[in-house]
Every structure is written in structure tokens, then in C-alpha cells.
Amino acid sequence: MHFDILTLFPGMFAGPLSESIIQRAQATGLVSIALHNIRDHAADKHHVTDDYPYGGGGGMVMKPGPLFAAVEAILGPEPRASGVPIILLTPQGRQFAQGVAQDLADRERILLICGRYEGVDERVREYLATDELSIGDYVLSGGELAAMVVVDAVTRLLPGALGDPTGALDDSHATGLLEYPHYTRPPEFRGWRVPEVLLSGNHGEIARWRRQEALRRTLARRPDLLARASLTAKDREFLRSLGYREQDKDMEMPARE
């Protein structure tokens, strides 16, 4: 997997890309990351990448020229024809979620454009970017932090990125539910004990407990996720025992056994 990241502030990536899982993935050749300074592709001697918005208003707008030039230098004169996702990080984009990360993990290369200031010239959206992503309903100072989130979420889904090959399978949102609680040694801490089932060695009962706790936690914290989760008949029966009532039409479909 190769990431190209276009940014006005490449120094922001120094720490996050050189630590932990992303660093190991790069060291083993699983992932490669190239940072491209958008200013290097500005045509004027002062490397100007923004200008005042037509029609007035506050803030500055990123110029189309440097962005088009940067992407074309990386992907060729017809970047959209390359088949590489050209993703603009923007609050106006579709919501970045686990399913999107899984789709991107199947790609060999991804290009991320970090917006800044008031936004980017609309022609970048219309004629250059092939997708727009937002990591949440809030506004950041720029797309750099969002790009780091995308790189991290996608990288950890690549086979071999995690020490445990199944480590990402039970993550929150990977199964459509929030993840079950975790415990480790000691079995008792300040009078609080680990649930006995986790100490029993009965793997069937442990799996059942974990599934039920994932359902319980999702119902308590993110009940909206249940309408889209893949649920068995036993899952639905357990949820009903907790007082959950299926309202969404999709939940009325026959349960998966």
C-alpha cells in the first residue's frame, strides 16, 4: 500500500508517521508514504498557494493551480484516469467509517489532499478529486489530522500490520458493534474482579459473553448501530431481554443464523 499526501505542512506528520504500527508497517515494506509539499508546485517565485475568494468574504481559498500541478506530477497528466483514489479531506465529505477504511485497504495506492484555510477552489472538487472524506461533524484547521486518521485506520487493516493477525476483526465497528470489555492481570485490582467467565477456560462461554457484552455496550452507547449490524436470532433475543425494541424496517428481515 502506498500513500501520497499533499500538504502545506509536511512537518506535522513527522511524529505520527514514525511511531507504533505505522512505523513498523513502513519498516517491513508493507506501507510506503510520500509527503508532497503543495508549495513546491506553485508557479510564482513566492510559492503562493492561496488567494482571496471571488465575491468577497472572510478567509483565503487554496488556489487550483498548485493542487492540479502536484497531483499531475505524481499521477500523470490525466490523474483521474490512473484509477488511484484522489481524496480531498474536507468537512463537506462523506463520513469516514470502518467500512470506508476497509474499502481503501483493498487499494494499492491512495492520494490524500489536505485542505486548508477557508477551503479549496471548487474546481479541485469538480475536476480533480475523485472522493471527499470527513472524519466528523466538526471543523479542523486543515486536513492533515484527518489524513493521519485515514492512514492509521487503513494501515492497521492490512494483513501483517498488527502483531495479532486477527487483531482488527473484533475492533469496535469492524463487526458493526462496539467492542466488548477487555481485562488483563491481575485478576483482582482494588477489590474489582475480572468476570469469572474470562478465567474459566471455557472458550464457548467466553465467546458468548463477549458477544453479549458487545451487544449490551452498543445498545447503551450507540443504539443506532444496531439497525445496520448483522444480528443472529440469539442476538435479537438477547437484545429484547435488555428492553430493546426493533424500530428500523431493516431489523425486521429474517435473522442470520
PyMOL commands that set and color helices and strands:
alter all, ss='L'
color gray80, all
select helices_A, chain A and resi 10-13+16-18+20-27+38-41+64-75+79-82+98-105+122-127+144-155+196-199+203-221+223-227+233-241+249-252
alter helices_A, ss='H'
color red, helices_A
select strands_A, chain A and resi 2-7+32-37+50-51+61-62+86-95+109-114+119-120+131-134+188-189+192-193
alter strands_A, ss='S'
color yellow, strands_A
deselect
rebuild
show_as cartoon
